[in-house]
Every structure is written in C-alpha cells, then in structure tokens.
Amino acid sequence: MEKLLKQVLKTVKPSKKEVIALEKVSSCITKKLKGIAKKLNVNSEIVIGGSASRGTWMSGNHDLDFFMRFKSEDEIRKHYRKIVTNCFKGYKLRLVHGTRDYYKFDYDGFDVEIVPSVKYGSPEKAGNSADISYFHINYLKKKFDNNPKLRNEVLLLKQFLKANDVYGAESARRGFSGYVSELLIIFCRSFKKLAEIFESAKPKIVIDIEKHYRNGEEVLDKLDKSKTAGPLIIVDPLLPDRNASAGVSYEAFSEFMFRLRYFLMEPMIKLFNPRGLNAKLVEERSGRRGTKLVSFRIKEGLHSDFDVTKAKLLRKVRQLVNELDNEGWSVYSYGVTDDRKVFIEFESLSVSRAKKHYGPFVWAEKKHFEQFFEKWKNNELGKPYVFRNKLVVDVYRKQDLDKEIKNYLKDYLC
C-alpha cells in the first residue's frame, strides 16, 4: 500500500514550477492591494487563505483566495470596493453576492477571490465565516508546520475524496470540505490510519481534536441537535459549540465509507482516479439491467466549471426523483455523465393511470374528515374510501414523463 500511495502523491503534489507560479502571483496581488490601501490611507491587512495558505493545495488547482481584513464593517463599506476596483482596473471583476459581497477574477491563470473580513481578537467574537477563517488558517498552519508530513497525507485524502465525487461542502454536493479533510488528517495522522479507523466506524462518528468535551456522549448531549444531525461530528477546534463537518450528508459519507472499505480490501490506484461515466456506458449498463433509460443533453455554458453544474444538477435531479417516486414511478438509478447528459433509469415505464391520494386517518377530527370528503366528493375517479386506516381517493397520475422531466430541469437542458 505504501508504494501505491507514493505513486498517487507524485501525481497530486504541486511541482516546483507550480509552487513558484503560485508564490509569484500571490506576492504580486498582495503588493498591489497593500500599495493601493496605503495610497488611500486605509489600514488593512492582506492574508492568503484556502489551501494555499498552509501548503495543502493540489497540483492543477489554480484557486487563490485572499482575505482583506479591516477594523470594522463600516471600514469595509467605505474602502473594500474602492481598493479592489482601483487595484485591478484592467481585469474583468465579478461581484459575488453573499453575507458580504466579494470580487472574483482571473489573474495570470489563477481564479482569484478577494474576500473582505473584519479583524477580531478571537474567533468567539467573529460572526461571519470569513472573519473566523483567519483563525482557522493560523490553527491549521501551526499544526502542519509542527508536522510537515501531514501535508502529503492531506493531499492523498483530498484526491481520494475528489476521485469519488464527495469533495466539496457546497450545498449542491454536501461532501467533505478542504477544512474537514485537513482536520481528519490532523486527528488520524495519515490517510492509511484514517482508512483503518473509518473501516469499522459507524455513524455518528465524533471527533474532538482539542478535547473540549469529556467524551463523544457529552458532545452529542451539549451540541445543538441541528448540528449533530449528520453522520460525522467534528468539534471545531476553535469554536467547540460548532460542528465543522455539519455539512457532510449521509449520502456523501456512505459513498466515502464504501470506497474506503473497498480500498482496504483491494488497494488499487484507480480508486484515486476520477471515475469516468459516459452516455455509452450508461446505455450498456441499462441494457444489462433491463431497465428503461431516459436521458437528455445538458446546455453548454451554464458555468465555466462543469463540476459546479454537475453538482447543482444532481441536487435538482434528486428532488425530481423524490417527486417521481411519489407519482409511483420506480426509479432504479440516475446521474450525470461526463459527456454532458443527465439520465434516469426506470424499472418500468408502465404504470397504472390512477394512483392513491392519501388523506387523514378515518378517526381524524370531524372538520378534517369532512373537509377531505367535501374536496373530493365530485372526483372523476370516484369518492373517497378507506385504505390502511386512511381516507383515500383515486386520482389520475401524471403520464407524460418526458414532459415532466424537461419541465423540472428546464434551466439545464437543451
């Protein structure tokens, strides 16, 4: 296994050329921002953020984040836009709306973000995620400086997560963020050890690196229930009332667990390579399964990064599949292919014209019983009746499947 992991590391660790390029661009941008701030007599601090700040960025990754720290929200409102727009006049700046608006732009092949934040003395006082990030950066950097070998282990984990499509905490994906992957390695000490720990672990998994609590039971007892609803609870080392991994869904966690256990059974380099899926493979698989396949082509130009489009579209398809299930369509599988097709496999495209529409229990309050009866008394397919202790009425099922899918996914399909 060690030999295999070394092979993977060679492919994901940035080359000297990449490191020099990143350092050159980050230094140049920092000097520009400091220069304009000084010229405008503004007291601000420039901090490099993200994985670049702690040496855990992957080869081929050209994202570069900066935090521009001001004394107050008022200082941000007065100076942030003026500094950035003056500093990068010749660049195509894109204003991204969030809890605080920030600028994105391309600079010498790098996707740059400059995020405004407020200087606070401690993470407890910071209310915005951008303000808290400064403290996370320093915490992680210190951990990796004390044990530089951990950086390589982080790269292995990130590549494994990325290859299996569970890397990224955005709401469309709900996977493992860069911060969470780094905390996992700090706790487990290596990718191999992490795999061994998780092989026999079951949700809910509780990790408390700085031992803020006596044990896992106390963590689950003290943290707000909304923060411990997921399969993984990592107590934020700096904010013990926060679950750093609250965004990890059961779906992403299950895929991660499956791939880890598979890797320990059969260590293979292909588990670190993105799994390609094209329309032809989907058609062949559907043929073997005997399922009915429905697919549509995805629009071009929805986002510069197809991974972003894919994650958002998959979230939308999941919602659609839930609706189709409610309509009685038996969905076997669904997904998005690398050659820009969205597909849904059905066990059958034949369903009854009618479906049951459920009302209240027969022993419901009189007003609810009568309301249901009144609403459906002239129903074309007959009056209400009892089924499994509930009032039920037969209604026509939506039959035009293609139309339903196209309408639901209209923002994404050709």
RODO-2510 file (C-alpha; in nm, 4 decimals, decimal comma):
residues 414
     n   res          X          Y          Z
     1     m     0,0000     0,0000     0,0000
     2     e     0,2828     0,2431     0,0835
     3     k     0,4230     0,2110    -0,2684
     4     l     0,0805     0,2791    -0,4185
     5     l     0,0263     0,5886    -0,2019
     6     k     0,3671     0,7247    -0,3042
     7     q     0,2644     0,6843    -0,6683
     8     v    -0,0570     0,8778    -0,6058
     9     l     0,1304     1,1511    -0,4201
    10     k     0,3583     1,2099    -0,7187
    11     t     0,0553     1,2950    -0,9314
    12     v    -0,1159     1,5296    -0,6835
    13     k     0,1740     1,7155    -0,5217
    14     p     0,2417     2,0510    -0,6929
    15     s     0,5641     2,0715    -0,8928
    16     k     0,8341     2,3290    -0,8149
    17     k     0,7197     2,5200    -1,1228
    18     e     0,3603     2,5332    -0,9904
    19     v     0,4778     2,6427    -0,6448
    20     i     0,6902     2,9231    -0,7924
    21     a     0,3983     3,0401    -1,0105
    22     l     0,1596     3,0478    -0,7143
    23     e     0,4076     3,2301    -0,4912
    24     k     0,4748     3,4850    -0,7656
    25     v     0,1048     3,5597    -0,8220
    26     s     0,0170     3,5691    -0,4510
    27     s     0,3101     3,8034    -0,3804
    28     c     0,2158     4,0294    -0,6709
    29     i    -0,1503     4,0563    -0,5682
    30     t    -0,0583     4,1162    -0,2031
    31     k     0,1792     4,4006    -0,3003
    32     k    -0,0811     4,5585    -0,5288
    33     l    -0,3510     4,5550    -0,2602
    34     k    -0,1166     4,6870     0,0083
    35     g     0,0058     4,9604    -0,2251
    36     i    -0,3413     5,0920    -0,3098
    37     a    -0,4535     5,0685     0,0548
    38     k    -0,1502     5,2717     0,1613
    39     k    -0,2110     5,5251    -0,1158
    40     l    -0,5721     5,5688     0,0041
    41     n    -0,4519     5,5835     0,3660
    42     v    -0,6541     5,2759     0,4661
    43     n    -0,5433     5,0486     0,7484
    44     s    -0,5961     4,6919     0,6240
    45     e    -0,4234     4,3536     0,6326
    46     i    -0,3890     4,1049     0,3451
    47     v    -0,3950     3,7344     0,4337
    48     i    -0,3692     3,4418     0,1911
    49     g    -0,6492     3,1939     0,2576
    50     g    -0,7564     2,8484     0,1475
    51     s    -0,5246     2,5519     0,0998
    52     a    -0,2536     2,7776    -0,0486
    53     s    -0,2060     2,9355     0,2950
    54     r    -0,0956     2,6078     0,4522
    55     g     0,0595     2,4162     0,1646
    56     t    -0,2202     2,1650     0,1162
    57     w    -0,3219     2,2637    -0,2380
    58     m    -0,3246     2,0061    -0,5152
    59     s    -0,1396     2,0040    -0,8446
    60     g    -0,3541     2,1624    -1,1151
    61     n    -0,5539     2,3660    -0,8636
    62     h    -0,5460     2,7314    -0,9632
    63     d    -0,7716     2,8781    -0,6943
    64     l    -0,6182     3,1564    -0,4879
    65     d    -0,8099     3,3189    -0,2013
    66     f    -0,7238     3,6360    -0,0124
    67     f    -0,8809     3,7888     0,2959
    68     m    -0,8666     4,1666     0,3195
    69     r    -0,9044     4,2464     0,6890
    70     f    -1,0447     4,5791     0,8079
    71     k    -1,1102     4,7248     1,1517
    72     s    -1,4896     4,7254     1,1151
    73     e    -1,7892     4,6639     0,8883
    74     d    -1,8005     5,0384     0,8289
    75     e    -1,4401     5,0312     0,7034
    76     i    -1,5333     4,7509     0,4624
    77     r    -1,8260     4,9529     0,3250
    78     k    -1,6082     5,2615     0,2814
    79     h    -1,2925     5,1114     0,1338
    80     y    -1,3158     4,7499     0,0087
    81     r    -1,4681     4,8092    -0,3350
    82     k    -1,2593     5,1191    -0,3942
    83     i    -0,9318     4,9379    -0,3210
    84     v    -1,0072     4,6286    -0,5320
    85     t    -1,1500     4,8161    -0,8328
    86     n    -0,8573     5,0622    -0,8326
    87     c    -0,6075     4,7819    -0,7950
    88     f    -0,7361     4,5643    -1,0805
    89     k    -0,8763     4,8121    -1,3330
    90     g    -0,7736     4,6103    -1,6377
    91     y    -0,9336     4,2878    -1,5149
    92     k    -1,2853     4,1533    -1,5546
    93     l    -1,4076     4,1708    -1,1956
    94     r    -1,7147     3,9679    -1,0978
    95     l    -1,9028     4,0709    -0,7860
    96     v    -2,0288     3,7668    -0,5949
    97     h    -2,3181     3,8219    -0,3542
    98     g    -2,3066     3,6618    -0,0116
    99     t    -2,3196     3,7576     0,3560
   100     r    -2,0608     4,0067     0,2345
   101     d    -2,0144     4,0756    -0,1351
   102     y    -1,6683     3,9968    -0,2717
   103     y    -1,4789     4,0071    -0,6006
   104     k    -1,3599     3,7203    -0,8213
   105     f    -1,1389     3,7491    -1,1280
   106     d    -0,8797     3,5695    -1,3401
   107     y    -0,5163     3,6661    -1,2871
   108     d    -0,2348     3,5002    -1,4832
   109     g    -0,4185     3,1673    -1,4991
   110     f    -0,5406     3,1756    -1,1381
   111     d    -0,9014     3,2066    -1,0195
   112     v    -0,8662     3,4765    -0,7559
   113     e    -1,1102     3,5711    -0,4802
   114     i    -1,0591     3,8724    -0,2550
   115     v    -1,2909     3,8479     0,0447
   116     p    -1,3443     4,1339     0,2926
   117     s    -1,3351     4,0496     0,6624
   118     v    -1,3273     4,2215     0,9996
   119     k    -1,0336     4,1978     1,2395
   120     y    -1,1384     4,0366     1,5659
   121     g    -0,9240     3,9437     1,8630
   122     s    -1,0683     3,5940     1,8950
   123     p    -1,2839     3,3533     1,6894
   124     e    -1,5621     3,3669     1,9517
   125     k    -1,6242     3,7335     1,8682
   126     a    -1,6325     3,6779     1,4928
   127     g    -1,9811     3,6424     1,3493
   128     n    -1,9017     3,5911     0,9814
   129     s    -1,7392     3,2781     0,8364
   130     a    -1,4808     3,4948     0,6563
   131     d    -1,3786     3,6505     0,9897
   132     i    -1,3464     3,3070     1,1509
   133     s    -1,1387     3,1716     0,8597
   134     y    -0,8411     3,3833     0,9665
   135     f    -0,8188     3,1892     1,2935
   136     h    -0,8677     2,8540     1,1194
   137     i    -0,5817     2,9385     0,8809
   138     n    -0,3443     3,0062     1,1703
   139     y    -0,4543     2,6949     1,3601
   140     l    -0,4023     2,4632     1,0621
   141     k    -0,0761     2,6267     0,9556
   142     k     0,0667     2,5738     1,3039
   143     k    -0,0374     2,2063     1,3037
   144     f     0,1207     2,1424     0,9622
   145     d     0,4365     2,3391     1,0441
   146     n     0,4805     2,1227     1,3540
   147     n     0,4368     1,8064     1,1456
   148     p     0,5032     1,8842     0,7743
   149     k     0,4423     1,5201     0,6704
   150     l     0,0716     1,5716     0,7361
   151     r     0,0509     1,7915     0,4256
   152     n     0,1169     1,4923     0,1993
   153     e    -0,1464     1,2896     0,3831
   154     v    -0,3989     1,5694     0,3270
   155     l    -0,3228     1,5623    -0,0464
   156     l    -0,3905     1,1874    -0,0564
   157     l    -0,7224     1,2279     0,1233
   158     k    -0,8323     1,5199    -0,0938
   159     q    -0,7531     1,3262    -0,4105
   160     f    -0,9449     1,0242    -0,2809
   161     l    -1,2469     1,2406    -0,1989
   162     k    -1,2278     1,4206    -0,5314
   163     a    -1,1950     1,0980    -0,7323
   164     n    -1,5077     0,9620    -0,5673
   165     d    -1,7088     1,2823    -0,6139
   166     v    -1,7514     1,3662    -0,2440
   167     y    -1,5088     1,6597    -0,2180
   168     g    -1,6695     1,9989    -0,1638
   169     a    -1,9023     2,1376     0,1001
   170     e    -2,1281     2,3440    -0,1266
   171     s    -2,4987     2,2790    -0,0734
   172     a    -2,5351     2,1101    -0,4126
   173     r    -2,2791     1,8421    -0,3193
   174     r    -2,2767     1,8312     0,0640
   175     g    -1,9458     1,6490     0,0763
   176     f    -1,6195     1,6964     0,2671
   177     s    -1,4721     2,0471     0,2658
   178     g    -1,0998     2,1157     0,2498
   179     y    -1,1121     2,2214     0,6157
   180     v    -1,2820     1,8962     0,7209
   181     s    -1,0341     1,6825     0,5254
   182     e    -0,7446     1,8621     0,6976
   183     l    -0,8982     1,8150     1,0427
   184     l    -0,9463     1,4436     0,9691
   185     i    -0,5763     1,4044     0,8893
   186     i    -0,4702     1,6055     1,1939
   187     f    -0,6767     1,3639     1,4038
   188     c    -0,5876     1,0370     1,2264
   189     r    -0,2236     1,1306     1,1398
   190     s    -0,2245     0,9583     0,7987
   191     f    -0,4516     0,8537     0,5131
   192     k    -0,3866     0,4854     0,5854
   193     k    -0,4741     0,5254     0,9536
   194     l    -0,7873     0,7199     0,8619
   195     a    -0,8992     0,4359     0,6343
   196     e    -0,8414     0,1823     0,9131
   197     i    -1,0318     0,3909     1,1699
   198     f    -1,3268     0,4526     0,9406
   199     e    -1,3420     0,0902     0,8242
   200     s    -1,5041    -0,0178     1,1494
   201     a    -1,6700     0,3121     1,2442
   202     k    -2,0445     0,3708     1,2414
   203     p    -2,2432     0,6942     1,2474
   204     k    -2,2465     0,9005     1,4463
   205     i    -1,8682     0,9399     1,4480
   206     v    -1,7493     1,2025     1,6967
   207     i    -1,4045     1,3641     1,6730
   208     d    -1,2834     1,6190     1,9278
   209     i    -0,9205     1,7015     1,8432
   210     e    -0,8641     1,9544     2,1232
   211     k    -1,0641     1,7508     2,3789
   212     h    -1,3132     2,0264     2,4630
   213     y    -1,5510     1,7585     2,5958
   214     r    -1,5055     1,4528     2,8176
   215     n    -1,6328     1,2081     2,5545
   216     g    -1,8497     1,1654     2,2469
   217     e    -2,1672     1,1310     2,4517
   218     e    -2,1122     1,4736     2,6047
   219     v    -2,0555     1,6220     2,2580
   220     l    -2,3873     1,4827     2,1346
   221     d    -2,5585     1,5992     2,4524
   222     k    -2,4185     1,9552     2,4586
   223     l    -2,4231     2,0495     2,0894
   224     d    -2,7455     2,1731     1,9343
   225     k    -2,9338     1,8809     1,7742
   226     s    -2,9400     2,0589     1,4382
   227     k    -2,5588     2,0491     1,4388
   228     t    -2,5374     1,6764     1,5049
   229     a    -2,7991     1,5532     1,2569
   230     g    -2,5364     1,4228     1,0129
   231     p    -2,3158     1,1119     1,0290
   232     l    -1,9948     1,2938     1,1260
   233     i    -1,9399     1,5365     1,4132
   234     i    -1,6020     1,7107     1,4236
   235     v    -1,5902     1,9574     1,7106
   236     d    -1,4384     2,2760     1,5711
   237     p    -1,1012     2,3101     1,7480
   238     l    -1,1539     2,6854     1,7943
   239     l    -1,5318     2,7006     1,8402
   240     p    -1,6387     2,3992     2,0489
   241     d    -2,0115     2,4662     2,0057
   242     r    -1,9750     2,4213     1,6285
   243     n    -1,9665     2,1006     1,4212
   244     a    -1,7102     2,1638     1,1460
   245     s    -1,8497     1,8720     0,9431
   246     a    -2,2206     1,9546     0,9781
   247     g    -2,2489     1,9884     0,6000
   248     v    -2,1472     1,6278     0,5256
   249     s    -2,4557     1,4346     0,4117
   250     y    -2,5253     1,0666     0,4763
   251     e    -2,5110     1,0119     0,1006
   252     a    -2,1578     1,1544     0,0676
   253     f    -2,0458     0,9812     0,3868
   254     s    -2,1781     0,6432     0,2680
   255     e    -2,0009     0,6752    -0,0665
   256     f    -1,6791     0,7668     0,1176
   257     m    -1,7113     0,4696     0,3557
   258     f    -1,7820     0,2304     0,0693
   259     r    -1,4760     0,3435    -0,1271
   260     l    -1,2502     0,3340     0,1805
   261     r    -1,3537    -0,0208     0,2693
   262     y    -1,3158    -0,1249    -0,0922
   263     f    -0,9667     0,0292    -0,0945
   264     l    -0,8617    -0,1649     0,2170
   265     m    -0,9881    -0,4903     0,0617
   266     e    -0,8219    -0,4213    -0,2740
   267     p    -0,5702    -0,1331    -0,2698
   268     m    -0,5834    -0,0001    -0,6268
   269     i    -0,4605     0,3232    -0,7774
   270     k    -0,7797     0,3532    -0,9827
   271     l    -0,9698     0,4404    -0,6640
   272     f    -0,7717     0,7663    -0,6635
   273     n    -0,8637     0,8432    -1,0239
   274     p    -1,1952     1,0101    -1,1128
   275     r    -1,4475     0,7526    -1,2265
   276     g    -1,5435     0,8346    -1,5822
   277     l    -1,9066     0,7868    -1,6789
   278     n    -2,0255     0,8479    -2,0335
   279     a    -2,3596     0,8025    -2,2073
   280     k    -2,2452     0,4852    -2,3855
   281     l    -2,1516     0,3141    -2,0560
   282     v    -2,4873     0,4136    -1,9072
   283     e    -2,6730     0,2682    -2,2081
   284     e    -2,4764    -0,0589    -2,1889
   285     r    -2,5385    -0,0882    -1,8145
   286     s    -2,9088    -0,0196    -1,8596
   287     g    -2,9214    -0,2936    -2,1242
   288     r    -2,7647    -0,5455    -1,8843
   289     r    -3,0042    -0,4452    -1,6079
   290     g    -3,3099    -0,4498    -1,8310
   291     t    -3,4109    -0,1016    -1,7156
   292     k    -3,5770     0,1721    -1,9197
   293     l    -3,3435     0,4662    -1,9802
   294     v    -3,4447     0,8303    -2,0253
   295     s    -3,1681     1,0836    -2,0979
   296     f    -3,1311     1,4457    -2,2078
   297     r    -2,8427     1,6648    -2,3200
   298     i    -2,7254     1,9427    -2,0863
   299     k    -2,6892     2,3021    -2,2057
   300     e    -2,3445     2,4435    -2,2768
   301     g    -2,2100     2,7492    -2,0936
   302     l    -2,4026     2,7148    -1,7670
   303     h    -2,0791     2,7517    -1,5683
   304     s    -1,7104     2,7671    -1,6550
   305     d    -1,6554     2,4634    -1,4305
   306     f    -1,8705     2,1647    -1,5337
   307     d    -1,8202     2,0108    -1,1871
   308     v    -2,0226     2,3008    -1,0428
   309     t    -2,3008     2,2492    -1,2982
   310     k    -2,2940     1,8751    -1,2332
   311     a    -2,3278     1,9131    -0,8557
   312     k    -2,6179     2,1587    -0,8848
   313     l    -2,7936     1,9472    -1,1466
   314     l    -2,7584     1,6297    -0,9376
   315     r    -2,9217     1,8075    -0,6462
   316     k    -3,2112     1,9061    -0,8719
   317     v    -3,2396     1,5516    -1,0120
   318     r    -3,2543     1,4090    -0,6574
   319     q    -3,5516     1,6364    -0,5875
   320     l    -3,7149     1,5266    -0,9130
   321     v    -3,6619     1,1577    -0,8307
   322     n    -3,8417     1,2069    -0,4980
   323     e    -4,1378     1,3544    -0,6853
   324     l    -4,1342     1,0714    -0,9393
   325     d    -4,1322     0,8194    -0,6541
   326     n    -4,4400     0,9916    -0,5114
   327     e    -4,6045     0,9591    -0,8513
   328     g    -4,5395     0,5843    -0,8481
   329     w    -4,2516     0,5720    -1,0962
   330     s    -3,9920     0,3211    -0,9809
   331     v    -3,6507     0,4862    -1,0286
   332     y    -3,3574     0,2435    -1,0469
   333     s    -3,0689     0,4876    -1,0905
   334     y    -2,9869     0,8417    -1,2028
   335     g    -2,6859     1,0619    -1,2676
   336     v    -2,4918     1,2997    -1,4909
   337     t    -2,2350     1,1790    -1,7451
   338     d    -1,9002     1,3376    -1,8296
   339     d    -2,0218     1,3953    -2,1864
   340     r    -2,2968     1,6258    -2,0597
   341     k    -2,6037     1,4060    -2,0345
   342     v    -2,8454     1,3663    -1,7454
   343     f    -3,0127     1,0278    -1,7187
   344     i    -3,2767     0,8472    -1,5144
   345     e    -3,3195     0,4688    -1,5232
   346     f    -3,6650     0,3279    -1,4513
   347     e    -3,7560    -0,0291    -1,3633
   348     s    -4,0535     0,0143    -1,5954
   349     l    -4,2175     0,2886    -1,7991
   350     s    -4,5564     0,1266    -1,7489
   351     v    -4,7696     0,2388    -1,4538
   352     s    -5,1416     0,2457    -1,3828
   353     r    -5,3388     0,5506    -1,4930
   354     a    -5,4546     0,6090    -1,1361
   355     k    -5,2746     0,6458    -0,8057
   356     k    -5,3919     0,6711    -0,4461
   357     h    -5,4062     1,0166    -0,2913
   358     y    -5,3996     0,9864     0,0877
   359     g    -5,5992     1,1967     0,3307
   360     p    -5,6288     1,1910     0,7104
   361     f    -5,6864     0,8869     0,9312
   362     v    -6,0501     0,7797     0,9465
   363     w    -6,0561     0,8816     1,3153
   364     a    -5,9354     1,2357     1,2397
   365     e    -6,1276     1,5314     1,3816
   366     k    -6,4685     1,5814     1,2266
   367     k    -6,3722     1,9018     1,0418
   368     h    -6,0703     1,7354     0,8736
   369     f    -6,2772     1,4296     0,7801
   370     e    -6,5496     1,6457     0,6271
   371     q    -6,3042     1,8797     0,4514
   372     f    -6,1445     1,5860     0,2699
   373     f    -6,4836     1,4456     0,1719
   374     e    -6,6074     1,7851     0,0534
   375     k    -6,2961     1,8460    -0,1550
   376     w    -6,3179     1,5118    -0,3377
   377     k    -6,6918     1,4401    -0,3486
   378     n    -6,7123     1,5104    -0,7243
   379     n    -6,3821     1,3398    -0,8102
   380     e    -6,3841     1,1914    -1,1613
   381     l    -6,2441     0,8558    -1,0452
   382     g    -6,4823     0,8145    -0,7534
   383     k    -6,5460     0,9244    -0,3976
   384     p    -6,3126     0,8702    -0,1002
   385     y    -6,2757     0,5266     0,0572
   386     v    -6,0651     0,3645     0,3312
   387     f    -5,7220     0,2083     0,2751
   388     r    -5,4790     0,1217     0,5560
   389     n    -5,6776     0,3243     0,8093
   390     k    -5,6763     0,6399     0,5991
   391     l    -5,9185     0,8195     0,3728
   392     v    -5,8045     0,7690     0,0154
   393     v    -5,9155     0,8883    -0,3244
   394     d    -5,8080     0,7738    -0,6715
   395     v    -5,6575     1,0459    -0,8936
   396     y    -5,5006     1,0444    -1,2375
   397     r    -5,1250     1,0010    -1,2428
   398     k    -4,9017     1,2322    -1,4471
   399     q    -4,8341     1,0224    -1,7566
   400     d    -4,6144     1,2410    -1,9797
   401     l    -4,2786     1,1505    -1,8267
   402     d    -4,0585     1,3291    -2,0821
   403     k    -4,2566     1,6494    -2,0412
   404     e    -4,2403     1,6320    -1,6607
   405     i    -3,8629     1,5798    -1,6583
   406     k    -3,7956     1,8512    -1,9167
   407     n    -4,0146     2,0977    -1,7310
   408     y    -3,8479     2,0246    -1,3955
   409     l    -3,4940     2,0517    -1,5359
   410     k    -3,5652     2,3206    -1,7975
   411     d    -3,2871     2,5519    -1,6738
   412     y    -3,0275     2,2836    -1,7503
   413     l    -3,1460     2,1020    -2,0627
   414     c    -3,1040     2,1842    -2,4316
***
